[in-house]
């Protein structure tokens, strides 16, 4: 089996596991996650990887957040019977995320590069190269110095 086929198989096995866990659970998952979105994610990941998108990671994060909250609520209620299926589903979502990221890095590196560039752009703060406006900066510096000097030399009333 080629590396590509192995990566696809892992993602698709993860999706099948998640779909099976959701189908078998007797807990009201509709209260914590949008099953339509989960079904759409699973169906989309069964398609060719050329159609995969970085938005899948966002969907996984949203679903996992709801599941973590659900599990924590069950723990607060000491509902150990409910915690187990929630943890199974969380574990499956974590595996899906890891396998999807690995597959995307290998099969669609341009999507990962694009997503990394978007994240880097969001993390950068606005920047102005002061060398381009050096004269304005010098004038501003002189004005600030004059203002501070005047402020500190004001006689007390």
C-alpha positions in Angstrom: 0.0 0.0 0.0 1.4 3.4 -1.0 1.9 6.2 1.5 -0.9 8.1 -0.1 -3.3 5.2 0.3 -2.3 4.6 3.9 -2.9 8.3 4.8 -6.3 8.2 3.1 -7.2 5.0 4.8 -6.4 6.4 8.2 -8.6 9.5 7.7 -11.4 7.4 6.3 -11.2 4.8 9.1 -11.3 7.7 11.6 -14.4 9.1 10.0 -16.1 5.7 10.0 -15.2 5.2 13.6 -16.7 8.6 14.5 -19.9 8.0 12.5 -20.3 4.6 14.2 -19.8 6.1 17.7 -22.3 8.8 17.0 -24.8 6.3 15.6 -24.4 3.9 18.6 -24.5 6.5 21.4 -27.7 6.9 23.5 -26.8 10.3 24.8 -28.3 13.5 23.4 -25.3 14.7 21.3 -27.6 17.1 19.4 -27.5 19.3 22.5 -23.7 19.8 22.2 -22.9 19.4 18.6 -24.4 20.0 15.2 -24.8 16.5 13.8 -25.4 17.9 10.3 -22.0 19.6 10.4 -20.4 16.4 11.7 -22.1 14.3 9.0 -21.0 16.9 6.3 -17.4 16.7 7.6 -17.4 12.9 7.5 -18.9 12.8 4.0 -16.4 15.4 2.8 -13.4 13.5 4.1 -14.6 10.5 2.2 -14.1 12.5 -1.0 -10.8 12.8 -2.9 -8.2 14.9 -0.9 -8.2 17.5 -3.7 -11.5 18.7 -2.3 -10.3 18.8 1.3 -10.1 22.2 2.9 -8.4 23.8 5.9 -11.9 24.7 7.1 -12.2 21.0 8.2 -9.7 21.8 11.0 -12.0 24.6 12.2 -15.0 22.3 12.1 -13.1 19.6 14.1 -12.2 22.3 16.7 -15.8 23.4 17.1 -17.0 19.9 17.5 -14.3 19.0 20.0 -15.1 22.1 22.0 -18.7 21.0 22.3 -17.7 17.5 23.3 -15.2 18.7 25.9 -18.0 20.8 27.5 -20.4 17.8 27.3 -17.9 15.6 29.0 -17.1 18.1 31.7 -20.8 18.6 32.4 -21.2 14.8 32.8 -18.2 14.7 35.1 -19.8 17.5 37.2 -22.9 15.4 37.5 -20.9 12.3 38.4 -22.4 10.6 35.3 -19.5 8.1 34.7 -21.8 6.1 32.3 -22.0 9.2 30.1 -18.4 10.2 30.4 -17.1 7.1 28.7 -18.9 7.5 25.3 -18.0 11.2 25.3 -14.3 10.3 25.9 -14.4 7.7 23.1 -15.8 10.3 20.7 -13.2 12.9 21.8 -10.4 10.4 21.3 -11.7 9.6 17.8 -11.9 13.3 17.0 -8.3 13.8 18.2 -7.1 10.9 16.0 -9.0 12.4 13.1 -7.4 15.8 13.6 -3.9 14.3 13.8 -4.4 12.0 10.8 -6.0 14.7 8.7 -3.2 17.1 9.4 -0.6 14.5 8.5 -2.5 13.6 5.3 -2.9 17.3 4.4 0.8 18.0 4.9 1.6 15.1 2.5 -1.2 15.3 0.0 -2.2 19.0 -0.1 0.9 20.9 1.1 -0.3 24.1 -0.5 -3.4 24.2 1.7 -1.2 23.8 4.8 1.2 26.5 3.6 -1.7 28.8 2.9 -3.2 28.2 6.3 0.1 28.8 8.0 0.5 32.1 6.1 -3.0 33.2 7.2 -2.2 32.4 10.8 1.2 34.2 10.6 -0.6 37.3 9.1 -3.1 37.3 11.9 -0.3 37.1 14.5 1.7 40.0 13.0 1.0 43.4 14.5 0.7 46.5 12.3 4.2 47.6 11.4 5.5 50.9 10.0 9.0 51.1 8.8 10.2 54.3 10.4 13.1 54.6 8.0 10.6 55.5 5.3 9.2 58.4 7.4 12.3 59.3 9.3 11.8 63.1 9.0 8.3 62.9 10.4 9.5 60.8 13.3 12.3 63.3 14.1 9.8 66.1 14.1 7.5 64.2 16.4 10.4 63.4 18.7 11.3 67.1 19.0 7.6 68.0 19.6 7.3 65.4 22.4 10.6 66.5 24.0 9.4 70.1 24.0 6.0 69.2 25.5 7.6 67.2 28.2 10.1 69.9 29.0 7.3 72.5 29.2 5.2 70.2 31.3 7.9 69.6 33.9 8.9 73.3 34.0 5.5 74.6 34.8 5.6 76.5 38.1 3.4 75.1 40.9 0.3 77.1 41.8 
